[in-house]
Amino acid sequence: MKENIESRLRASLSRLGFNQIEVDSDEDGHVKLSGTVSNPNDRTSVLTIARTTPGVKQIVNQVNVSS
């Protein structure tokens, strides 16, 4: 399940150009996102993608906005 969550989430993020986001998950559906995006709207988009990915139950969002 861990690999499915990570691969689905990475594929979704990649399709929208968020290749710089690191994804880590565990067997319980807990996901950690890290990396940097260029603006707050992109940060929100990354979080929304994660929330709508099947199997994701909890998210730790460590995505930063570059200054």
Secondary structure, 3 states (H helix, E strand, C coil): CHHHHHHHHHHHHHHCCCCCCEEEECCCCEEEEEEEECCHHHHHHHHHHHHCCCCCCEEEEEEEECC
